[in-house]
Structures are given as structure tokens and as C-alpha cells.
Amino acid sequence: MHKPSNPRGNIKIQAIATCFNRVDKTLACLQDFMNQELPPSIEVSILLVDDGSHDGTAEQVQKRFPSVEVIKETGNLYWAGGMRRAWEHLEESKADFDMLLVFNDDISLVRNAIAIIYLDFCNLVELGHEHVVITGVFADPESGFLTYGGWKRDSWWHPLRMKFARPSSPAGRKPERADTLNMNFALIGKPVLDKHGFLAPYFVHHGADFEFGIRVSKKGSYLATSTQIVGFCARNTALGTSREPGLSRWTRFRRLLSPKEEPVRQRFHFHRKFAGPLWPITFVAPYVRVLFFRGPS
């Protein structure tokens, strides 16, 4: 196996995340980063965007982990906006790195998580792939069921219908190819970013990682899952969302339109670009379903 070319000899990984009002989870996640068992050739820097937390997250991070760079924002960015803000900062400061590691602050990592995805990345480079993205596979901490990672197309007529891409290769061998990804913990080669940019500007919260994966894989990048589980993360709860049981039809609809779910402009652009000839139908489907087929439950 050989490493991506780097005249310095070391590989610099720039990690970025955004956080908001979950100080305990943020600190625990950063501690997992500090506890990583890294190959000696890897250097990791962390940039965290605090989007207006009022629970002391930014202050606690700066106190506990002074090597972590923290950007304080006002609370209007949500996940996609916070990640774009981190990326803009890296571009403005002309940050020097070889790979971008995008992560969520609610994950729990095994001690060799970075080493796992780095090895998988290098194995694909050795096979001749220049533009590589590796997304880490996560399991539920209680059930052990796989929760986040890569996704494959699962419909001939609906390009955005996906199924989970389960790792099938033995550890240390070729990673499982995917069509898109969750960015809970994803390693992106600098050539991919140089060629395709980062997250699309029209996304508010969720979905920007899916769009990025679809966009870069359609244009030739090799997107794959890690060959091993890199950590633990439970699926998001339905509480507080449009899927919460017992909601009235209008409450469910208002939540569906909120920034964290399916705002109309975001969904319109995404489906018009990637959902194929039937995109008008797939675009309106969740709104129609909630308004006309899901009354109070």
C-alpha cells in the first residue's frame, strides 16, 4: 500500500464539525478524537463552528481542548450552513491540508477510527482511484444495527431512492462502493474538493451530504464505505419532527416545512437536479402525503 503523494512526508487531515447546545456530547466526541491511535505519518487539526450555543459549548471546548479552533456564530446556520462556514474559513485562511474529515459531534468513535478510513482511502488510491471519498460505518450502541454510512440506489425509476450499503468486504480489503453518503464521519480527498467544491449553497440543514455524494459520484469520484465499523451513533428520534406520533395534520405539515426537514426551495432544487424526469412528482410527494393522507394520529 502507498499513501497519497505528499512531498512533506506527513499527511495532514483537516477535521471540521458544527455544534449547537449539546456540550456533553460535543466534549465526549472531541475526547474520542484526542484518544485516536494514529499512524505516525498523520496530523489532524480540528475546526469547530459553534452556531450560537448558550450552554457554554464554545467556552468548554476552548478550555478542555485548546488545540481545537472554534468559530462562534449567531445561531442561524443549522448543520449545512455551519459546515459551509467552516469550509469558507479554510478557503479564506488558505489552510494547507491533504484530506478533509467531516464529522458530527454526536458520534462515539473506536480508537482506530481515523486509521481505518485512512487505510481504506489509501487502498483505493493504490487501485488507481484519484478522487476518493470514504464514509465511516456506524452502529447503534444498544442494538448493534448499522445506522449511518454509505447508500446505494434502490430504484430504476427514482434515482434518489436509496438502500443502506452494507460493508461486505473483509477488513483491510476493498471498501464497498456507494452512490452517496452520510457525513457523520467522512474522509474526502483534496482532489475531490478542488474539482467539485463542497456542500451546495441551497441546503439549510439535512440532505447536503446526500447531494454532495450523489454529485461527486455521478462525476466519477469513487465513494465507498469503510471496511469496518468506526463508531456508534443511534438514529435520530422522531420526537420534535413531522414523524412524531399524535400530531395534527397542520402541525405535521408545519414541521415538514421547517428548516430542519423539507423546506420547499431546498427540496425543489435538489429534486429538479437529481430526481430524473419524474422529479415534479417526487418533489411534491411528502407535502401531499402529509396534507391529504396523514391526518391526526
FENMOGI-V426667 format. One record per backbone hydrogen bond with DSSP energy under -1.0 kcal/mol. NH is the residue of the N-H (numbers start at 0). CO is the residue of the C=O. Records with the same first field share a line. If there is no record, write none. Layout:
NH=CO, CO
This chain:
8=5
10=40
12=42
13=98
14=44
15=100
16=46
18=48
25=21
26=22
27=23
28=24
29=25
30=26
31=27
32=28
33=29
34=30
35=32
36=110
37=35
41=38
42=10
44=12
46=14
47=68
48=16
49=70
50=18
51=49
59=55
60=56
61=57
62=58
63=59
64=60
67=64
68=45
70=47
72=49
80=76, 203
81=77
82=78
83=79
84=80
85=81
86=82
87=83
88=84
89=85
90=86
91=87
92=88
94=89
97=11
98=11
99=187
100=13
101=185
102=15
103=183
107=231
109=229
112=109
115=111
116=112
117=113
118=114
119=115
120=116
121=117
122=118
123=119
124=120
125=121
126=122
127=124
128=123
132=221
133=186
134=223
135=184
137=147
138=230
139=144
143=139
146=137
150=179
151=162
153=160
160=157
162=151
164=149
165=163
172=169
177=222
178=150
179=150
181=148
185=101
186=133
187=99
188=131
189=97
191=188
192=188
193=189
194=190
195=191
196=192
202=199
210=206
211=207
212=208
213=209
214=210
215=211
216=212
217=213
219=216
220=215
221=130
223=132
224=175
225=134
229=136
231=107
232=138
240=237
243=240
251=247
252=248
253=249
254=250
255=251
256=252
257=254
260=257
261=255
266=262
267=263
268=264
269=265
270=266
271=267
272=268
273=269
274=270
278=275
280=277
281=277
282=278
283=279
284=280
287=283
288=284
289=285
290=286
291=287
292=288
